[in-house]
């Protein structure tokens, strides 16, 4: 094995010092399931979907720095089963009724569930009631679909320099995205439809008004190719 390689499911993967396992795998065209990781922002390992086994120990591949000689298990029956359980929990903790969602076909949560063969939510639904915010002239917010990936927080802070979204609260029921304005409404911020945060959401929380279903279902990103292909080629 080369000095700067590790094994991923038995295949040698080259890496540049400083790269994470996730970054090196993506560069090599290998898919590690993920939701909260995005190549533009610093990883924080909140969703745990990218968990792999490194020399027999569970780690988040988005935060673990690649190291020579390490043996990584990724697409094993054990790990994919744990990922399906995490996906099932996410589906029941929000309103993820795909047929009625504008994001269907462009939703990473939906696409990952298909890719991993999640056939049912399994657990009882919580049916949360989080207010929809239609106060902005160009953007609709439906927090009932939020998976707390915090990508909108990172994009607004790091790319847009606006800090429109903030993660607040505690616990399963209290943790949520908060709008950083006195009223708590998006319409009372300087948020714009052209902001990076407006297009970063992997699910159907941040939706642009007046463009719904412009691309028909069946012709959307993950309709054309599964997440395991799209996420390593984009």
Secondary structure, DSSP 4 states (H G I P E B T S, - for coil): --TTEEEETTEEEE--TT-BHHHHHHHTT-----SS--TTS-----S-TTEEEETTEEEETTTSBP-TT-EEE-S-HHHHHHHHHHHHHHHHTTT--GGG-TTTTT-HHHHHHHHTT-----SPP------EE--SSSEEEEGGG-----HHHHIIIIISS---EEEE--HHHH-EEEE-SSSS-GGGS---TTSGGGG--SSSSEEETT-TTSSPTTSSHHHHS-HHHHHHH-
